């Protein structure tokens, strides 16, 4: 990770550039992975839960659309 900062550049702009670069490389996610041990099954459960939520929302919208057009 590297950011070029010039002498006449404001500090907040340099920090913003550094933050963007860190997000681009996924530094924060890597730190979280190192800091907290997360079981692979819990990741699967999270993904499945999000997918189930989407399925429920789509089914609900489909039911509402069907009832609206009766």
C-alpha positions as CSV (number, residue, x, y, z in Angstrom):
1,X,0.0,0.0,0.0
2,X,1.5,3.3,-1.0
3,X,0.2,6.9,-1.2
4,X,2.3,9.8,-2.6
5,X,1.8,12.9,-0.5
6,X,3.2,16.3,-1.5
7,X,4.3,19.1,0.8
8,X,1.5,21.4,-0.2
9,X,-1.2,18.8,0.1
10,X,-3.7,19.2,3.0
11,X,-3.6,16.5,5.7
12,X,-7.3,15.5,5.3
13,X,-6.8,15.0,1.6
14,X,-3.8,12.7,2.2
15,X,-5.7,10.8,4.9
16,X,-8.6,10.4,2.5
17,X,-6.2,9.0,-0.2
18,X,-4.7,6.6,2.4
19,X,-8.2,5.4,3.4
20,X,-9.2,4.8,-0.2
21,X,-6.1,2.8,-0.8
22,X,-6.6,0.7,2.3
23,X,-10.2,0.0,1.3
24,X,-9.1,-0.9,-2.2
25,X,-6.6,-3.5,-0.9
26,X,-9.0,-4.8,1.8
27,X,-6.7,-4.1,4.7
28,X,-9.5,-3.8,7.2
29,X,-11.1,-7.1,6.3
30,X,-7.7,-8.8,6.6
31,X,-7.2,-7.3,10.0
32,X,-10.6,-8.5,11.1
33,X,-9.9,-12.0,9.9
34,X,-6.6,-12.0,11.8
35,X,-8.1,-10.5,15.0
36,X,-11.2,-12.6,15.3
37,X,-11.4,-16.3,14.5
38,X,-14.5,-17.0,12.4
39,X,-15.5,-20.5,11.7
40,X,-16.1,-21.3,8.0
41,X,-19.5,-22.6,8.9
42,X,-20.5,-19.3,10.4
43,X,-19.6,-17.6,7.1
44,X,-21.8,-20.1,5.3
45,X,-24.7,-19.5,7.7
46,X,-24.4,-15.7,7.2
47,X,-24.6,-16.2,3.4
48,X,-27.5,-18.6,3.6
49,X,-29.4,-16.2,6.0
50,X,-28.9,-13.3,3.6
51,X,-30.1,-15.4,0.7
52,X,-33.1,-16.6,2.6
53,X,-34.0,-13.0,3.5
54,X,-33.9,-12.1,-0.2
55,X,-36.0,-15.1,-1.1
56,X,-38.6,-14.0,1.5
57,X,-38.7,-10.5,0.2
58,X,-39.1,-11.6,-3.4
59,X,-41.9,-14.0,-2.4
60,X,-43.7,-11.3,-0.4
61,X,-43.4,-8.8,-3.3
62,X,-44.7,-11.5,-5.7
63,X,-47.7,-12.2,-3.4
64,X,-48.4,-8.4,-3.0
65,X,-48.3,-7.9,-6.8
66,X,-50.6,-10.9,-7.4
67,X,-53.1,-9.6,-4.8
68,X,-53.0,-6.0,-6.2
69,X,-54.0,-7.1,-9.7
70,X,-57.0,-9.2,-8.7
